Amino acid sequence: MSEKLKKVECDPKCGFMVRSHDEKEIVDITTAHAKKSHNMTVTEADVKKMMKDA
């Protein structure tokens, strides 16, 4: 588990945002969101590139 709070945000039109201290949790939630809401497949590496400090 990471010490810093991290976040991933989708396009503002979508409004999706996830924050967690656990990078794996962010990856899991973001990949599920991309598939369900946007019919996109994103990898763990893709999500880690999108992560920012919250």
N, C-alpha and C positions, 0 to 999 in steps of 0.2 A: 504494500500500500504506500502510495506517495504521501509525503508530508504536505505538499502544497495542494490547494484546491484547484482543480483544472476544470475547463469547460469546453464544450463544442456547441456552436450555434449554426443553425441552418439559415437559409435565405430569410431575410426579414418578412417576406410575404408568407412564408411557411410558419414562422414563429417557434419552431422547435429549438429547445436549448436544454442541455444536460450539464449538471455540475456534480463533481464527486472528487474525493481524495483517491479513489480507486480507478486507475487508468483502465483496467480490464472491464470494469462496469461501464465506463464511458464508451469503450469500443463496442461492447455487446449491445448497449442501448442504441448507439448511433447506427451500427450496421443494420439492426432490426428496423429502425426508423427509415433508413434509406431504401430498404427493400419494400417495406409496407407502403410508405407514403409516396415514394418517387420511382418505384420499380427500378432501383439502381443497386448495383453490387459494389460495395466499397470494402477495401481490405483494412486490416489492422494498421498497416503502414499509412494508408490514406487518412484514417481517423487520427493517428498520432500527429500527422502533419497539420491537421485542423485544430488540434488542442492548443488552448491558450491558458495562461494563468487566470484564475477567476478572482 
